[in-house]
Amino acid sequence: MAEKTRYSDDELLEFKELIIHKLDKAFQDYDLLRKTITHSESNDTEDTSPTFKVLEEGAATLSKEEAGRLAQRQLKFIQHLKAALIRIENKTYGICRETGKLISKERLRAVPHATLSIEAKQNQK
């Protein structure tokens, strides 16, 4: 029996549903982070005595910077998931870009935007 060169349409549909679910969650998380960065209504330095204002401003800045970094990572994750959906439409999803072999289903379920098999990923180090 010949080795499979791509996943079947049913298998691709299964992965598509998984990715869409992860994409919805990723958008919710990104929206929450974005709101954290732009939120300025309460629990800010405006409702604090001047003694602690400087300390709270510093903490708020650090918190917003961290939220900004997390938001950037989340946006990158969303872009990777969208690219995976395009590969599904092109029927190239799940094919390792290094070896040309199928990436295991277990890996794709864990990391649905993966473009490298575990072997290829390990060889990169």
C-alpha positions as CSV (number, residue, x, y, z in Angstrom):
1,M,0.0,0.0,0.0
2,A,1.4,3.4,-1.0
3,E,2.1,6.0,1.7
4,K,-0.5,8.8,2.0
5,T,0.6,12.0,0.5
6,R,-2.3,14.2,1.8
7,Y,-5.2,14.0,4.2
8,S,-8.6,13.1,2.9
9,D,-11.4,15.7,2.6
10,D,-13.1,14.3,5.8
11,E,-9.8,14.6,7.7
12,L,-9.3,18.1,6.5
13,L,-12.8,19.0,7.6
14,E,-12.0,17.7,11.1
15,F,-8.9,19.9,11.2
16,K,-10.8,22.8,9.8
17,E,-13.4,22.6,12.6
18,L,-10.6,22.4,15.2
19,I,-8.9,25.4,13.8
20,I,-12.1,27.5,13.5
21,H,-12.8,26.7,17.2
22,K,-9.2,27.7,18.2
23,L,-9.5,30.8,16.0
24,D,-12.7,31.9,17.8
25,K,-11.0,31.5,21.2
26,A,-7.9,33.3,19.9
27,F,-10.0,36.3,18.8
28,Q,-11.8,36.4,22.2
29,D,-8.4,36.3,24.0
30,Y,-7.0,39.0,21.7
31,D,-10.0,41.2,22.2
32,L,-9.7,40.9,26.0
33,L,-6.0,41.8,25.8
34,R,-6.7,44.8,23.5
35,K,-9.4,46.0,26.0
36,T,-6.9,45.6,28.8
37,I,-4.4,47.9,27.0
38,T,-6.9,50.6,26.1
39,H,-9.0,50.5,29.3
40,S,-8.8,53.7,31.2
41,E,-12.1,54.1,33.1
42,S,-11.5,52.6,36.5
43,N,-8.7,51.3,38.8
44,D,-6.4,53.9,37.3
45,T,-4.4,56.6,38.9
46,E,-7.4,59.0,38.7
47,D,-9.0,57.3,41.7
48,T,-5.9,57.1,43.9
49,S,-4.3,59.5,46.4
50,P,-1.3,61.4,45.0
51,T,1.1,59.4,47.3
52,F,0.6,56.2,45.4
53,K,0.1,57.7,42.0
54,V,3.7,57.4,40.8
55,L,3.9,53.8,41.9
56,E,0.6,52.9,40.3
57,E,1.5,54.6,37.1
58,G,4.6,52.5,36.8
59,A,2.8,49.3,37.5
60,A,0.0,50.2,35.0
61,T,2.7,50.9,32.4
62,L,4.3,47.5,33.0
63,S,1.0,45.8,32.9
64,K,0.0,47.5,29.6
65,E,3.4,46.6,28.1
66,E,3.0,43.0,29.1
67,A,-0.5,42.9,27.7
68,G,0.8,44.5,24.5
69,R,3.4,41.7,24.1
70,L,0.7,39.1,24.8
71,A,-1.6,40.7,22.3
72,Q,1.2,40.7,19.6
73,R,1.8,37.0,20.2
74,Q,-2.0,36.3,20.1
75,L,-2.2,38.2,16.8
76,K,0.7,36.1,15.3
77,F,-1.1,32.9,16.5
78,I,-4.3,34.1,14.7
79,Q,-2.3,34.7,11.5
80,H,-0.8,31.2,11.7
81,L,-4.3,29.7,12.2
82,K,-5.6,31.7,9.2
83,A,-2.7,30.4,7.1
84,A,-3.6,26.9,8.2
85,L,-7.2,27.4,6.9
86,I,-5.8,28.5,3.6
87,R,-3.6,25.3,3.4
88,I,-6.8,23.3,4.1
89,E,-8.6,25.0,1.2
90,N,-5.5,24.3,-1.0
91,K,-5.4,20.7,0.3
92,T,-1.8,21.1,1.3
93,Y,-2.5,21.1,5.1
94,G,-0.6,18.7,7.1
95,I,2.3,18.3,4.7
96,C,5.7,19.0,6.2
97,R,7.4,21.9,4.4
98,E,10.8,20.2,5.0
99,T,10.3,16.6,4.3
100,G,7.1,16.6,2.1
101,K,5.6,13.9,4.3
102,L,2.4,14.0,6.3
103,I,2.6,15.5,9.8
104,S,1.1,13.2,12.3
105,K,-2.5,13.8,13.3
106,E,-1.5,13.9,17.0
107,R,0.9,16.8,16.3
108,L,-1.7,18.6,14.2
109,R,-4.3,18.2,16.9
110,A,-1.9,19.7,19.5
111,V,-0.5,22.4,17.2
112,P,-3.0,22.8,14.3
113,H,-0.9,25.5,12.6
114,A,2.2,23.3,12.4
115,T,4.1,23.2,9.1
116,L,6.9,20.9,10.2
117,S,6.8,17.3,11.4
118,I,8.3,16.5,14.7
119,E,11.4,15.0,13.0
120,A,11.9,18.1,10.9
121,K,11.5,20.4,13.9
122,Q,14.0,18.4,15.9
123,N,16.5,18.6,13.0
124,Q,16.3,22.4,13.1
125,K,18.0,22.6,16.5
